[in-house]
Amino acid sequence: MSFLIKEVPFDSRPRERFKEYGVEALSNQELLSILLRCGMKNKSVIELSTEILCNYSLNDFKNISFDGLRSIKGIGEVKAMILICAFEFSKR
């Protein structure tokens, strides 16, 4: 079942939870949702984040390639670049 972020109660949305409770209170799914910013036509950003985290462990993200990210439906060039840069930034 697909849903829009607008359909999620306001205080349950990742950005609002960040502002209210801080980054430490966010789940991995919420952190990834904020990085991705938006989903795709038939998949909300929350659903996309959930799908990615079901297929990849956090350890997988340390070594995932640009092309590996691009192979995920809903991850285009820009989203892949953002994620690769975030991973590299966290390493440094």
N, C-alpha and C positions, 0 to 999 in steps of 0.2 A: 504494500500500500504506500503510495507516494503522497507526500504532503509538502506544503510550502512552509518556509520559516515563519511567514506571517501567521500561520495556523498554530504555531507553538505559543503557549502562554508567554506573555511579555517577559515575566521574571524568570522564565526557564530558558530563554535564548542565551547562547554562549556569550555574546558581547555584554548583555545586561548582567549576566552572572559574574563576568569578569569585573565590571564596574562595581557591583554590589559586594562581592566576596573576595576579590583578588585572584590573581593567576593561580595561586596554590590550590584553590578550591575547585579548579576546573578538571574535568576528566580528560583523558587523552583524546577522546572523540571531540570534546569541545575545543581543545587546543588546536587540533587539526582543522576543525571547522572554521575557526577564526583565521588561520593561515590561508585556507582555500578561498575564503570570502563568499563564494557562491557555488551552487550546484549546477545542474544542467536542466534541460527542459522537463524531463520526467523524473528527476531525482534531486531532492533537496541536498544542501550542503551537509546536513547531519546524516542523511542516508549515505552519501558518498563517503564521508569520513568513516562511518561504521563499516562499510564494505571494504575500504582500504585496510582498516585495522583488523578485520576478520581474516584478511589474506596475507598480511605482513605483520611480523612482530616488531617491537620497537628496536630490537637488535638488527633486524633486516634493513631498517632505514639508514643505518650507518654506512651500508655498502650499496644501497640501491642506486642504479644508474639513471641518468636522464631518460634513456630509451625504456628502461624498466618502468619508470613512472608513466611515461607516455603510453605504455601498453594498457594502462588502466582506463577503461571507458569512463570519460568524464574529466580526465586529466589531459589538458592540452599543453602546448609549449610553455605558456606563461605560468600556469600553475606548477608545472614540473620545475621550471626555473626557480620559482619562489621557494618551493620545498627544498630543492638542492642547495640553494643559498642559505636557507634557514639551518639545514643540517651542517653545512660547512661553517657557518657562523658559530654554531654551538660547539663545534670541535675546537675552534680557535680560542 
